[in-house]
Amino acid sequence: MTALIERPTLWVERRDTTAVVWLNRPDRLNAFTYGMRDDLVAAFDATDADDTVRAVVVTGTGRAFCAGADLEAGGDTFLPEDGVDGVPPDSGGVAALRVFESRKPVIMAINGPAAGVGVTMSLPGDVRIASDTAKFAFVFTRRGLVPEACSTWFLPRIVGMPTALRWTIAGSTVTADQALSAGLVSEVVPAAAVLDRALALADEFAAGTSPVSVALTRAMMWRMSACEDPRRAHAVESQMLYERGRSGDVREGVASFLEKRTPDFPDRVSTTVGDFDWTPRT
């Protein structure tokens, strides 16, 4: 195992072509802090910049995935950071949006309890695999809060509006089996198998696929699912197909298929995938 990054609240190790982000505050059940927000952003900046990383797995050290916001400050926990005036951006939302913007597939290996921001920041992951010891607590209304980390956008898209409303209004705690039934997680496996299963899925994402096409497909699926009109999806797909159709990746993909060999795609995410205007157009 090779450590790519070591930060105060997490560390990142390399498993072949997969980067594993370990939330690392086990004495606090990996509770979320401003520092963890910054460390997560830095971790995803690094994995995006490394063309040898094909997927990212996020998991927790110890017995929890993330127990939610660290409540050590008591009733002052949710006050703005020192030196911040006005309405600050929600810290969970900053982390969730960085996961959303990832140019690599993201698999959440939820090894234990995930509460509050611990569950909502996992929603931008492409796949969530849960330990049979995991549980998910949407406790915001029980703390006098409201949902955060962009979960009012993500959660209804994943589990449907009626389930999202029921869980968040009631401040529900959801078992791993209930999460599986609702589609919040795709699999429930024994605790000892969570990371291995996530790594196997990461390898599946990387095997024989173009890194650039994977990055673009991930971005298109998330964004186009929220469009009000399929014509916007048609416009985006037409643009992407036009650009991809002229790429070295397409030439290699077709040649390797005809020659019955494994493709060696030449395009690189760091130099090929730029910013794209996803703004819906009428």
VOMITOR-988231 format. One line per 10 residues: for each residue x, y, z of N, C-alpha, C. Coordinates in nm, 3 decimals, always signed. Example, Ala and Ser with C-alpha at 12.3 -4.5 7.8 and 13.67 -1.06 7.14 Angstrom:
# VOMITOR-988231
+1.319:-0.569:+0.780:+1.230:-0.450:+0.780:+1.320:-0.330:+0.780 ~ +1.285:-0.225:+0.708:+1.367:-0.106:+0.714:+1.290:+0.003:+0.787
This chain:
# VOMITOR-988231
+0.085:-0.118:+0.000:+0.000:+0.000:+0.000:+0.089:+0.124:+0.000 ~ +0.053:+0.222:-0.086:+0.131:+0.344:-0.097:+0.043:+0.463:-0.061 ~ +0.085:+0.542:+0.036:+0.009:+0.660:+0.075:+0.034:+0.771:-0.027 ~ -0.074:+0.825:-0.084:-0.064:+0.937:-0.176:-0.069:+1.070:-0.101 ~ -0.155:+1.077:-0.001:-0.177:+1.200:+0.074:-0.196:+1.164:+0.220 ~ -0.141:+1.244:+0.308:-0.170:+1.233:+0.450:-0.209:+1.369:+0.501 ~ -0.335:+1.381:+0.545:-0.389:+1.506:+0.595:-0.434:+1.485:+0.740 ~ -0.462:+1.591:+0.814:-0.499:+1.575:+0.955:-0.623:+1.487:+0.977 ~ -0.720:+1.490:+0.885:-0.845:+1.417:+0.909:-0.866:+1.297:+0.818 ~ -0.773:+1.275:+0.726:-0.788:+1.163:+0.634:-0.653:+1.129:+0.573
-0.648:+1.012:+0.512:-0.531:+0.979:+0.433:-0.577:+0.902:+0.309 ~ -0.495:+0.907:+0.207:-0.528:+0.846:+0.078:-0.419:+0.746:+0.044 ~ -0.462:+0.625:+0.014:-0.366:+0.523:-0.027:-0.399:+0.473:-0.167 ~ -0.299:+0.414:-0.231:-0.314:+0.364:-0.366:-0.333:+0.213:-0.363 ~ -0.437:+0.165:-0.429:-0.458:+0.023:-0.451:-0.467:+0.003:-0.602 ~ -0.355:-0.026:-0.665:-0.347:-0.039:-0.810:-0.392:+0.092:-0.873 ~ -0.500:+0.092:-0.953:-0.544:+0.216:-1.017:-0.652:+0.288:-0.937 ~ -0.676:+0.245:-0.814:-0.779:+0.306:-0.730:-0.716:+0.382:-0.615 ~ -0.768:+0.501:-0.588:-0.729:+0.578:-0.470:-0.834:+0.554:-0.362 ~ -0.790:+0.514:-0.245:-0.881:+0.491:-0.132:-0.864:+0.606:-0.033
-0.972:+0.680:-0.013:-0.974:+0.791:+0.082:-1.028:+0.736:+0.215 ~ -0.944:+0.739:+0.317:-0.981:+0.691:+0.450:-1.013:+0.811:+0.538 ~ -1.138:+0.829:+0.578:-1.171:+0.927:+0.680:-1.107:+0.878:+0.810 ~ -1.032:+0.965:+0.875:-0.942:+0.913:+0.979:-0.949:+0.995:+1.108 ~ -1.066:+0.990:+1.172:-1.081:+1.042:+1.308:-1.154:+0.935:+1.389 ~ -1.097:+0.817:+1.398:-1.172:+0.705:+1.458:-1.214:+0.728:+1.602 ~ -1.136:+0.809:+1.677:-1.172:+0.837:+1.815:-1.298:+0.922:+1.826 ~ -1.334:+0.990:+1.714:-1.456:+1.070:+1.707:-1.555:+1.012:+1.606 ~ -1.540:+0.883:+1.577:-1.625:+0.815:+1.477:-1.623:+0.888:+1.343 ~ -1.504:+0.944:+1.310:-1.483:+1.016:+1.185:-1.579:+1.132:+1.166
-1.613:+1.198:+1.277:-1.705:+1.311:+1.271:-1.649:+1.423:+1.184 ~ -1.738:+1.490:+1.115:-1.705:+1.590:+1.014:-1.669:+1.723:+1.079 ~ -1.563:+1.785:+1.029:-1.518:+1.916:+1.076:-1.486:+2.004:+0.955 ~ -1.461:+2.132:+0.981:-1.416:+2.220:+0.873:-1.287:+2.166:+0.812 ~ -1.201:+2.111:+0.898:-1.076:+2.054:+0.847:-1.100:+1.937:+0.754 ~ -1.196:+1.851:+0.788:-1.225:+1.738:+0.701:-1.280:+1.785:+0.567 ~ -1.362:+1.889:+0.570:-1.409:+1.949:+0.445:-1.291:+1.987:+0.355 ~ -1.196:+2.061:+0.412:-1.081:+2.106:+0.334:-0.995:+1.989:+0.288 ~ -0.980:+1.889:+0.374:-0.898:+1.773:+0.338:-0.964:+1.690:+0.227 ~ -1.096:+1.678:+0.230:-1.166:+1.606:+0.123:-1.150:+1.678:-0.010
-1.164:+1.810:-0.008:-1.145:+1.886:-0.132:-1.004:+1.865:-0.186 ~ -0.905:+1.870:-0.098:-0.767:+1.849:-0.141:-0.746:+1.709:-0.196 ~ -0.808:+1.609:-0.133:-0.792:+1.471:-0.180:-0.848:+1.455:-0.320 ~ -0.966:+1.511:-0.345:-1.026:+1.498:-0.479:-0.954:+1.584:-0.582 ~ -0.897:+1.695:-0.541:-0.812:+1.771:-0.633:-0.694:+1.684:-0.678 ~ -0.637:+1.611:-0.584:-0.521:+1.528:-0.616:-0.559:+1.410:-0.704 ~ -0.671:+1.344:-0.675:-0.708:+1.229:-0.757:-0.748:+1.271:-0.898 ~ -0.810:+1.388:-0.912:-0.844:+1.437:-1.045:-0.718:+1.465:-1.127 ~ -0.616:+1.516:-1.061:-0.494:+1.555:-1.132:-0.405:+1.438:-1.169 ~ -0.429:+1.322:-1.110:-0.344:+1.204:-1.131:-0.410:+1.113:-1.234
-0.355:+1.110:-1.354:-0.415:+1.032:-1.462:-0.402:+0.882:-1.440 ~ -0.319:+0.839:-1.347:-0.309:+0.695:-1.321:-0.417:+0.647:-1.225 ~ -0.491:+0.739:-1.163:-0.604:+0.703:-1.077:-0.728:+0.690:-1.163 ~ -0.791:+0.575:-1.159:-0.909:+0.552:-1.243:-1.040:+0.556:-1.164 ~ -1.034:+0.542:-1.034:-1.155:+0.547:-0.951:-1.115:+0.583:-0.810 ~ -1.213:+0.633:-0.734:-1.190:+0.673:-0.595:-1.288:+0.598:-0.506 ~ -1.238:+0.540:-0.399:-1.321:+0.476:-0.297:-1.307:+0.558:-0.170 ~ -1.420:+0.589:-0.106:-1.418:+0.661:+0.021:-1.472:+0.567:+0.129 ~ -1.397:+0.554:+0.238:-1.439:+0.469:+0.348:-1.391:+0.530:+0.480 ~ -1.421:+0.465:+0.591:-1.383:+0.518:+0.721:-1.293:+0.424:+0.797
-1.206:+0.480:+0.880:-1.128:+0.399:+0.973:-1.213:+0.371:+1.098 ~ -1.181:+0.263:+1.166:-1.257:+0.229:+1.285:-1.393:+0.171:+1.252 ~ -1.489:+0.188:+1.342:-1.617:+0.119:+1.328:-1.725:+0.203:+1.261 ~ -1.697:+0.330:+1.230:-1.796:+0.416:+1.167:-1.746:+0.467:+1.033 ~ -1.841:+0.502:+0.947:-1.807:+0.574:+0.824:-1.790:+0.721:+0.859 ~ -1.895:+0.785:+0.910:-1.887:+0.923:+0.956:-2.008:+0.950:+1.042 ~ -1.986:+0.991:+1.166:-2.094:+1.011:+1.262:-2.166:+1.143:+1.245 ~ -2.137:+1.217:+1.138:-2.199:+1.347:+1.118:-2.109:+1.458:+1.169 ~ -2.166:+1.576:+1.185:-2.088:+1.690:+1.232:-2.035:+1.663:+1.372 ~ -1.911:+1.705:+1.396:-1.853:+1.692:+1.529:-1.921:+1.792:+1.621
-1.984:+1.742:+1.727:-2.063:+1.826:+1.817:-1.986:+1.869:+1.941 ~ -1.854:+1.863:+1.934:-1.771:+1.896:+2.051:-1.796:+2.038:+2.100 ~ -1.834:+2.128:+2.007:-1.859:+2.267:+2.046:-2.000:+2.288:+2.102 ~ -2.076:+2.182:+2.115:-2.209:+2.193:+2.172:-2.302:+2.275:+2.085 ~ -2.379:+2.361:+2.147:-2.478:+2.440:+2.076:-2.420:+2.540:+1.978 ~ -2.290:+2.564:+1.985:-2.224:+2.656:+1.891:-2.169:+2.585:+1.768 ~ -2.194:+2.455:+1.757:-2.135:+2.376:+1.649:-2.165:+2.435:+1.512 ~ -2.286:+2.483:+1.491:-2.328:+2.522:+1.358:-2.320:+2.672:+1.333 ~ -2.250:+2.743:+1.422:-2.222:+2.884:+1.396:-2.116:+2.895:+1.288 ~ -2.111:+3.008:+1.215:-2.009:+3.024:+1.109:-1.867:+3.014:+1.164
-1.777:+2.978:+1.077:-1.636:+2.975:+1.114:-1.590:+3.114:+1.157 ~ -1.488:+3.116:+1.239:-1.430:+3.244:+1.279:-1.384:+3.321:+1.157 ~ -1.418:+3.449:+1.154:-1.374:+3.534:+1.044:-1.464:+3.533:+0.923 ~ -1.572:+3.454:+0.928:-1.665:+3.447:+0.815:-1.786:+3.533:+0.845 ~ -1.812:+3.630:+0.758:-1.928:+3.719:+0.774:-2.039:+3.677:+0.679 ~ -2.161:+3.716:+0.714:-2.273:+3.686:+0.625:-2.310:+3.539:+0.627 ~ -2.373:+3.495:+0.521:-2.418:+3.355:+0.510:-2.309:+3.273:+0.444 ~ -2.242:+3.186:+0.518:-2.133:+3.107:+0.459:-2.190:+2.987:+0.383 ~ -2.115:+2.935:+0.286:-2.159:+2.811:+0.220:-2.157:+2.695:+0.318 ~ -2.257:+2.612:+0.310:-2.264:+2.493:+0.393:-2.140:+2.407:+0.369
-2.069:+2.371:+0.475:-1.945:+2.294:+0.461:-1.970:+2.157:+0.403 ~ -2.079:+2.091:+0.444:-2.112:+1.963:+0.384:-2.139:+1.977:+0.237 ~ -2.200:+2.088:+0.198:-2.226:+2.112:+0.057:-2.099:+2.133:-0.023 ~ -2.002:+2.201:+0.038:-1.872:+2.219:-0.030:-1.809:+2.083:-0.058 ~ -1.811:+1.994:+0.042:-1.755:+1.860:+0.023:-1.834:+1.780:-0.079 ~ -1.968:+1.786:-0.069:-2.052:+1.709:-0.162:-2.033:+1.756:-0.305 ~ -2.025:+1.886:-0.325:-2.006:+1.936:-0.461:-1.870:+1.897:-0.518 ~ -1.769:+1.886:-0.430:-1.638:+1.843:-0.482:-1.644:+1.697:-0.525 ~ -1.717:+1.614:-0.451:-1.737:+1.475:-0.495:-1.814:+1.473:-0.626 ~ -1.918:+1.554:-0.635:-1.999:+1.562:-0.757:-1.914:+1.600:-0.878
-1.818:+1.691:-0.857:-1.735:+1.738:-0.968:-1.619:+1.643:-1.000 ~ -1.606:+1.535:-0.927:-1.495:+1.442:-0.952:-1.494:+1.395:-1.097 ~ -1.375:+1.385:-1.151:-1.359:+1.335:-1.288:-1.327:+1.185:-1.290 ~ -1.334:+1.124:-1.175:-1.319:+0.980:-1.163:-1.444:+0.923:-1.096 ~ -1.484:+0.801:-1.128:-1.598:+0.741:-1.057:-1.569:+0.734:-0.907 ~ -1.674:+0.751:-0.827:-1.661:+0.752:-0.682:-1.749:+0.644:-0.622 ~ -1.688:+0.557:-0.542:-1.760:+0.450:-0.474:-1.750:+0.475:-0.324 ~ -1.864:+0.480:-0.258:-1.867:+0.498:-0.114:-1.874:+0.360:-0.047 ~ -1.770:+0.324:+0.025:-1.765:+0.197:+0.097:-1.801:+0.226:+0.242 ~ -1.930:+0.217:+0.271:-1.982:+0.263:+0.401:-1.967:+0.149:+0.501
-1.861:+0.158:+0.578:-1.818:+0.048:+0.664:-1.891:+0.043:+0.798 ~ -1.969:+0.145:+0.829:-2.040:+0.149:+0.957:-2.137:+0.264:+0.958 ~ -2.182:+0.308:+1.075:-2.283:+0.413:+1.083:-2.245:+0.540:+1.006 ~ -2.346:+0.599:+0.942:-2.332:+0.724:+0.870:-2.450:+0.813:+0.908 ~ -2.424:+0.922:+0.977:-2.531:+1.007:+1.028:-2.513:+1.150:+0.977 ~ -2.624:+1.220:+0.959:-2.617:+1.359:+0.918:-2.534:+1.377:+0.792 ~ -2.435:+1.466:+0.799:-2.349:+1.488:+0.684:-2.272:+1.361:+0.645 ~ -2.260:+1.268:+0.739:-2.195:+1.142:+0.706:-2.267:+1.063:+0.600 ~ -2.400:+1.075:+0.595:-2.475:+1.009:+0.489:-2.495:+1.103:+0.370 ~ -2.524:+1.232:+0.397:-2.555:+1.319:+0.285:-2.435:+1.345:+0.195
-2.313:+1.350:+0.252:-2.198:+1.374:+0.166:-2.165:+1.251:+0.081 ~ -2.225:+1.136:+0.114:-2.203:+1.016:+0.032:-2.294:+1.013:-0.090 ~ -2.397:+1.096:-0.094:-2.496:+1.087:-0.201:-2.440:+1.117:-0.340 ~ -2.341:+1.208:-0.356:-2.286:+1.229:-0.490:-2.197:+1.115:-0.538 ~ -2.170:+1.016:-0.455:-2.099:+0.898:-0.501:-2.181:+0.825:-0.606 ~ -2.114:+0.758:-0.696:-2.185:+0.686:-0.803:-2.242:+0.554:-0.753 ~ -2.178:+0.496:-0.653:-2.223:+0.370:-0.594:-2.199:+0.378:-0.444 ~ -2.293:+0.328:-0.368:-2.276:+0.314:-0.223:-2.290:+0.166:-0.188 ~ -2.187:+0.111:-0.125:-2.187:-0.026:-0.077:-2.186:-0.020:+0.075 ~ -2.278:-0.089:+0.140:-2.291:-0.078:+0.284:-2.251:-0.206:+0.355
-2.187:-0.189:+0.468:-2.165:-0.300:+0.560:-2.297:-0.341:+0.622 ~ -2.308:-0.466:+0.660:-2.430:-0.510:+0.728:-2.442:-0.450:+0.868 ~ -2.337:-0.381:+0.913:-2.344:-0.309:+1.040:-2.376:-0.161:+1.022 ~ -2.391:-0.117:+0.899:-2.415:+0.025:+0.872:-2.559:+0.063:+0.906 ~ -2.576:+0.189:+0.941:-2.709:+0.247:+0.951:-2.696:+0.394:+0.912 ~ -2.807:+0.451:+0.869:-2.806:+0.584:+0.810:-2.907:+0.671:+0.885 ~ -2.860:+0.781:+0.943:-2.945:+0.864:+1.027:-2.961:+1.003:+0.965 ~ -3.084:+1.034:+0.925:-3.116:+1.165:+0.868:-3.174:+1.253:+0.980 ~ -3.088:+1.297:+1.070:-3.132:+1.348:+1.200:-3.156:+1.499:+1.204 ~ -3.157:+1.566:+1.095:-3.155:+1.712:+1.094:-3.271:+1.774:+1.172
-3.393:+1.729:+1.148:-3.506:+1.791:+1.218:-3.502:+1.761:+1.367 ~ -3.431:+1.657:+1.407:-3.417:+1.625:+1.549:-3.308:+1.709:+1.616 ~ -3.235:+1.788:+1.538:-3.133:+1.878:+1.593:-3.170:+2.024:+1.567 ~ -3.291:+2.047:+1.518:-3.332:+2.184:+1.487:-3.273:+2.237:+1.359 ~ -3.227:+2.147:+1.272:-3.161:+2.185:+1.147:-3.249:+2.148:+1.028 ~ -3.193:+2.161:+0.910:-3.255:+2.117:+0.785:-3.151:+2.035:+0.708 ~ -3.193:+1.957:+0.610:-3.095:+1.880:+0.532:-2.994:+1.972:+0.465 ~ -2.874:+1.919:+0.443:-2.763:+1.995:+0.388:-2.685:+1.908:+0.290 ~ -2.566:+1.955:+0.254:-2.478:+1.882:+0.161:-2.548:+1.852:+0.029 ~ -2.632:+1.947:-0.014:-2.705:+1.933:-0.141:-2.799:+1.813:-0.142
-2.834:+1.761:-0.024:-2.914:+1.638:-0.019:-3.057:+1.660:-0.065 ~ -3.108:+1.784:-0.062:-3.242:+1.806:-0.113:-3.246:+1.791:-0.265 ~ -3.131:+1.794:-0.329:-3.120:+1.767:-0.473:-3.091:+1.619:-0.498 ~ -2.996:+1.563:-0.423:-2.953:+1.426:-0.450:-3.051:+1.320:-0.399 ~ -3.095:+1.333:-0.274:-3.169:+1.223:-0.212:-3.297:+1.188:-0.286 ~ -3.382:+1.284:-0.327:-3.502:+1.244:-0.401:-3.472:+1.175:-0.534 ~ -3.359:+1.209:-0.595:-3.322:+1.145:-0.721:-3.278:+0.999:-0.700 ~ -3.231:+0.970:-0.581:-3.180:+0.836:-0.553:-3.289:+0.745:-0.499 ~ -3.368:+0.793:-0.405:-3.467:+0.706:-0.339:-3.611:+0.743:-0.371 ~ -3.631:+0.854:-0.446:-3.767:+0.899:-0.475:-3.815:+1.000:-0.372
-3.902:+1.089:-0.415:-3.948:+1.197:-0.328:-4.022:+1.147:-0.204 ~ -4.116:+1.052:-0.214:-4.187:+1.011:-0.092:-4.094:+0.956:+0.017 ~ -3.998:+0.875:-0.023:-3.905:+0.819:+0.076:-3.814:+0.928:+0.131 ~ -3.765:+1.017:+0.044:-3.679:+1.126:+0.090:-3.753:+1.214:+0.190 ~ -3.879:+1.245:+0.163:-3.957:+1.327:+0.255:-3.979:+1.255:+0.388 ~ -4.013:+1.127:+0.381:-4.040:+1.053:+0.504:-3.915:+1.047:+0.592 ~ -3.801:+1.014:+0.532:-3.679:+1.001:+0.610:-3.635:+1.133:+0.671 ~ -3.641:+1.242:+0.592:-3.586:+1.369:+0.641:-3.682:+1.441:+0.735 ~ -3.812:+1.435:+0.710:-3.906:+1.502:+0.799:-3.910:+1.432:+0.935 ~ -3.908:+1.299:+0.934:-3.914:+1.224:+1.060:-3.779:+1.214:+1.129
-3.672:+1.255:+1.063:-3.539:+1.239:+1.121:-3.505:+1.092:+1.139 ~ -3.535:+1.012:+1.036:-3.530:+0.866:+1.048:-3.389:+0.811:+1.057 ~ -3.377:+0.698:+1.125:-3.260:+0.613:+1.117:-3.297:+0.491:+1.035 ~ -3.215:+0.461:+0.935:-3.246:+0.361:+0.833:-3.143:+0.249:+0.843 ~ -3.189:+0.125:+0.849:-3.097:+0.012:+0.854:-3.036:-0.013:+0.716 ~ -2.932:-0.093:+0.714:-2.869:-0.128:+0.587:-2.968:-0.197:+0.493 ~ -3.049:-0.287:+0.546:-3.147:-0.356:+0.462:-3.253:-0.260:+0.409 ~ -3.297:-0.167:+0.491:-3.393:-0.067:+0.445:-3.331:+0.023:+0.338 ~ -3.206:+0.059:+0.357:-3.136:+0.140:+0.258:-3.124:+0.065:+0.126 ~ -3.100:-0.064:+0.131:-3.092:-0.145:+0.010:-3.227:-0.151:-0.060
-3.331:-0.171:+0.015:-3.464:-0.181:-0.041:-3.505:-0.051:-0.110 ~ -3.464:+0.063:-0.054:-3.502:+0.193:-0.109:-3.409:+0.239:-0.221 ~ -3.299:+0.170:-0.242:-3.205:+0.209:-0.346:-3.098:+0.306:-0.300 ~ -3.092:+0.336:-0.170:-2.986:+0.425:-0.121:-2.850:+0.360:-0.138 ~ -2.842:+0.228:-0.116:-2.719:+0.152:-0.140:-2.749:+0.044:-0.243 ~ -2.648:+0.002:-0.313:-2.667:-0.099:-0.417:-2.640:-0.240:-0.366 ~ -2.563:-0.251:-0.256:-2.529:-0.381:-0.200:-2.510:-0.369:-0.050 ~ -2.539:-0.477:+0.019:-2.504:-0.489:+0.161:-2.418:-0.615:+0.174 ~ -2.299:-0.598:+0.231:-2.205:-0.709:+0.242:-2.152:-0.714:+0.386 ~ -2.093:-0.825:+0.426:-2.033:-0.829:+0.560:-1.929:-0.719:+0.578
-1.915:-0.672:+0.700:-1.826:-0.559:+0.729:-1.685:-0.582:+0.675 ~ -1.635:-0.702:+0.688:-1.498:-0.731:+0.645:-1.481:-0.727:+0.494 ~ -1.593:-0.729:+0.420:-1.586:-0.738:+0.274:-1.614:-0.607:+0.204 ~ -1.646:-0.501:+0.280:-1.691:-0.377:+0.216:-1.583:-0.318:+0.125 ~ -1.462:-0.304:+0.175:-1.356:-0.242:+0.095:-1.321:-0.328:-0.025 ~ -1.308:-0.459:-0.006:-1.274:-0.547:-0.117:-1.380:-0.540:-0.227 ~ -1.506:-0.534:-0.188:-1.612:-0.525:-0.288:-1.604:-0.393:-0.364 ~ -1.576:-0.284:-0.291:-1.563:-0.154:-0.357:-1.444:-0.153:-0.453 ~ -1.334:-0.213:-0.412:-1.216:-0.218:-0.500:-1.243:-0.302:-0.624 ~ -1.317:-0.411:-0.610:-1.352:-0.493:-0.725:-1.437:-0.415:-0.823
-1.530:-0.336:-0.771:-1.614:-0.255:-0.858:-1.533:-0.145:-0.926 ~ -1.438:-0.087:-0.853:-1.351:+0.013:-0.913:-1.271:-0.047:-1.029 ~ -1.222:-0.169:-1.012:-1.150:-0.236:-1.119:-1.241:-0.259:-1.240 ~ -1.366:-0.292:-1.213:-1.463:-0.312:-1.322:-1.483:-0.184:-1.402 ~ -1.488:-0.070:-1.330:-1.504:+0.058:-1.399:-1.384:+0.089:-1.488 ~ -1.266:+0.046:-1.447:-1.143:+0.082:-1.518:-1.109:-0.013:-1.632 ~ -1.157:-0.136:-1.626:-1.113:-0.239:-1.720:-1.165:-0.212:-1.862 ~ -1.074:-0.178:-1.952:-1.108:-0.164:-2.092:-1.186:-0.039:-2.127 ~ -1.194:+0.058:-2.037:-1.271:+0.179:-2.063:-1.179:+0.299:-2.081 ~ -1.225:+0.395:-2.157:-1.151:+0.520:-2.176:-1.170:+0.610:-2.055
-1.061:+0.653:-1.989:-1.076:+0.742:-1.873:-1.153:+0.870:-1.906 ~ -1.128:+0.927:-2.023:-1.197:+1.050:-2.061:-1.346:+1.023:-2.083 ~ -1.378:+0.914:-2.151:-1.518:+0.882:-2.174:-1.590:+0.852:-2.043 ~ -1.521:+0.789:-1.949:-1.580:+0.763:-1.817:-1.610:+0.895:-1.746 ~ -1.516:+0.988:-1.748:-1.536:+1.117:-1.682:-1.654:+1.192:-1.743 ~ -1.662:+1.192:-1.874:-1.770:+1.264:-1.940:-1.905:+1.195:-1.919 ~ -1.906:+1.062:-1.924:-2.030:+0.988:-1.903:-2.085:+1.014:-1.764 ~ -1.997:+1.011:-1.664:-2.040:+1.039:-1.526:-2.102:+1.178:-1.515 ~ -2.035:+1.278:-1.572:-2.086:+1.414:-1.565:-2.218:+1.428:-1.639 ~ -2.228:+1.366:-1.755:-2.351:+1.377:-1.834:-2.469:+1.311:-1.764
-2.449:+1.194:-1.707:-2.559:+1.123:-1.641:-2.614:+1.204:-1.523 ~ -2.523:+1.255:-1.439:-2.569:+1.332:-1.324:-2.644:+1.457:-1.366 ~ -2.588:+1.530:-1.460:-2.646:+1.660:-1.496:-2.769:+1.648:-1.585 ~ -2.765:+1.559:-1.681:-2.877:+1.550:-1.773:-3.001:+1.489:-1.708 ~ -2.982:+1.413:-1.601:-3.097:+1.355:-1.532:-3.186:+1.463:-1.470 ~ -3.131:+1.582:-1.451:-3.206:+1.691:-1.389:-3.264:+1.788:-1.491 ~ -3.240:+1.763:-1.619:-3.292:+1.854:-1.721:-3.443:+1.841:-1.734 ~ -3.508:+1.952:-1.762:-3.652:+1.951:-1.779:-3.693:+1.900:-1.917 ~ -3.601:+1.901:-2.011:-3.637:+1.868:-2.150:-3.527:+1.782:-2.211 ~ -3.563:+1.672:-2.279:-3.461:+1.587:-2.340:-3.383:+1.657:-2.450
-3.433:+1.768:-2.499:-3.359:+1.838:-2.605:-3.225:+1.890:-2.554 ~ -3.217:+1.926:-2.426:-3.089:+1.968:-2.369:-2.992:+1.851:-2.366 ~ -3.042:+1.735:-2.326:-2.957:+1.616:-2.329:-2.911:+1.586:-2.471 ~ -3.000:+1.603:-2.567:-2.964:+1.579:-2.707:-2.852:+1.674:-2.751 ~ -2.862:+1.802:-2.710:-2.760:+1.899:-2.748:-2.625:+1.865:-2.686 ~ -2.627:+1.828:-2.557:-2.502:+1.793:-2.489:-2.442:+1.666:-2.550 ~ -2.523:+1.565:-2.571:-2.473:+1.440:-2.630:-2.417:+1.464:-2.770 ~ -2.483:+1.549:-2.848:-2.433:+1.579:-2.983:-2.296:+1.643:-2.977 ~ -2.278:+1.739:-2.884:-2.149:+1.805:-2.869:-2.041:+1.707:-2.826 ~ -2.074:+1.624:-2.726:-1.976:+1.528:-2.676:-1.940:+1.424:-2.781
-2.039:+1.375:-2.853:-2.012:+1.277:-2.958:-1.926:+1.337:-3.069 ~ -1.950:+1.464:-3.101:-1.871:+1.532:-3.202:-1.724:+1.538:-3.160 ~ -1.702:+1.575:-3.033:-1.565:+1.587:-2.985:-1.499:+1.451:-2.969 ~ -1.569:+1.355:-2.913:-1.514:+1.221:-2.895:-1.490:+1.152:-3.028 ~ -1.579:+1.177:-3.124:-1.567:+1.110:-3.253:-1.442:+1.145:-3.330 ~ -1.379:+1.256:-3.293:-1.255:+1.297:-3.360:-1.131:+1.265:-3.277 ~ -1.150:+1.194:-3.165:-1.041:+1.175:-3.069:-0.956:+1.052:-3.101 ~ -0.836:+1.055:-3.043:-0.750:+0.938:-3.052:-0.810:+0.819:-2.981 ~ -0.887:+0.844:-2.877:-0.950:+0.735:-2.803:-1.044:+0.655:-2.893 ~ -1.123:+0.724:-2.974:-1.216:+0.652:-3.062:-1.139:+0.568:-3.163
-1.036:+0.624:-3.221:-0.956:+0.546:-3.317:-0.898:+0.421:-3.251 ~ -0.847:+0.439:-3.127:-0.791:+0.324:-3.056:-0.900:+0.226:-3.015 ~ -1.015:+0.277:-2.972:-1.125:+0.188:-2.931:-1.174:+0.101:-3.045 ~ -1.188:+0.160:-3.162:-1.234:+0.083:-3.278:-1.126:-0.014:-3.325 ~ -1.001:+0.034:-3.332:-0.891:-0.053:-3.377:-0.873:-0.173:-3.285 ~ -0.879:-0.150:-3.154:-0.859:-0.261:-3.060:-0.974:-0.362:-3.070 ~ -1.094:-0.314:-3.096:-1.207:-0.405:-3.115:-1.187:-0.491:-3.239 ~ -1.149:-0.427:-3.349:-1.130:-0.501:-3.474:-1.012:-0.598:-3.465 ~ -0.911:-0.558:-3.389:-0.791:-0.641:-3.376:-0.799:-0.738:-3.259 ~ -0.912:-0.735:-3.189:-0.936:-0.826:-3.077:-0.824:-0.821:-2.972
-0.796:-0.699:-2.927:-0.694:-0.679:-2.823:-0.745:-0.578:-2.722 ~ -0.675:-0.569:-2.610:-0.711:-0.473:-2.507:-0.674:-0.333:-2.553 ~ -0.765:-0.236:-2.538:-0.734:-0.100:-2.584:-0.633:-0.030:-2.494 ~ -0.558:+0.060:-2.555:-0.464:+0.145:-2.482:-0.500:+0.289:-2.518 ~ -0.594:+0.346:-2.446:-0.649:+0.475:-2.482:-0.546:+0.586:-2.457 ~ -0.523:+0.674:-2.556:-0.417:+0.775:-2.541:-0.460:+0.902:-2.469 ~ -0.588:+0.935:-2.469:-0.631:+1.063:-2.412:-0.623:+1.060:-2.259 ~ -0.597:+1.176:-2.199:-0.580:+1.186:-2.055:-0.681:+1.284:-1.997 ~ -0.737:+1.247:-1.884:-0.839:+1.331:-1.821:-0.784:+1.470:-1.787 ~ -0.662:+1.476:-1.736:-0.607:+1.604:-1.689:-0.589:+1.705:-1.800
-0.573:+1.659:-1.923:-0.549:+1.751:-2.034:-0.665:+1.755:-2.133 ~ -0.759:+1.663:-2.124:-0.867:+1.655:-2.223:-1.000:+1.702:-2.169 ~ -1.030:+1.672:-2.043:-1.160:+1.706:-1.987:-1.152:+1.845:-1.925 ~ -1.210:+1.942:-1.993:-1.213:+2.079:-1.943:-1.350:+2.114:-1.890 ~ -1.367:+2.240:-1.858:-1.497:+2.286:-1.811:-1.595:+2.288:-1.927 ~ -1.719:+2.254:-1.898:-1.822:+2.251:-2.001:-1.943:+2.328:-1.948 ~ -2.011:+2.397:-2.036:-2.127:+2.475:-1.997:-2.249:+2.382:-1.989 ~ -2.283:+2.345:-1.866:-2.397:+2.254:-1.846:-2.528:+2.330:-1.827 ~ -2.525:+2.463:-1.836:-2.644:+2.543:-1.808:-2.759:+2.503:-1.901 ~ -2.875:+2.471:-1.848:-2.990:+2.437:-1.934:-3.023:+2.553:-2.027
-3.054:+2.519:-2.150:-3.090:+2.621:-2.250:-3.232:+2.594:-2.299 ~ -3.301:+2.700:-2.332:-3.436:+2.686:-2.386:-3.430:+2.678:-2.537
